[in-house]
């Protein structure tokens, strides 16, 4: 990968993914294509970010289709490693607070795995710009911090969440949803839209109560209001408020958010 990268001239945009590419991924790729001389995509289902009992084994894998999509879009190279780990390795530790609230609370150690693989990939590819989705808000915040704390020479770019026409955030895990479950999942978007549209008129605590009425998920793990640095908020502040939801619909775990 390093050798290939060194053969490219001009700027390089990089999009790390776990494959099963959907339009959310494609929007990151298209932005990179527009902003860089070359675009490199990686496809790697990173085992260290899955906890025991999570969906590592059944995570959707559609490599042929993914490669065809990348080729059609004009991606310069796709990096598909078999394995990025050896035994008894140095492992990145996510920050003790920001890495262990919200997603990190329900998936302890998840961000250690995410940050480790992202650091490996960024070191291999050494891109000018790396693109990540706001869909994974906490991940984006932590990757920006990784780049800052470890003085990485890559510009981390966050891009908006792409949704289906009914509002459901695109996700590789949406294929797990039955028709009925999808209807329930849509309440997450309705809830976030309700909050987004009423921040001027209502208080955060009022909206939190109303939001829980709107949600029709099976298990709500969290509905949280934070600033852009993941510290909990009691009041709205335009340009610095994140609303984050994680919930189970059936056995599928979904996350979504809005940046206000
Ligand atoms: P994944 O393959 O799920 O690890 O995602 C790879 C990248 O695509 C991450 O930076 C995600 O945040 C981003 N991504 C996933 N879903 C979406 C979406 N619906 N809209 C925009 N970006 C997304």
Boltz pocket constraint, residues with backbone or C-beta under 6 A from the ligand:
constraints:
  - pocket:
      binder: B
      contacts: [[A, 16], [A, 17], [A, 18], [A, 19], [A, 23], [A, 24], [A, 25], [A, 27], [A, 28], [A, 131], [A, 132], [A, 133], [A, 134], [A, 135], [A, 136], [A, 159], [A, 160], [A, 161], [A, 162], [A, 163], [A, 169], [A, 170], [A, 171], [A, 172]]
      max_distance: 6.0
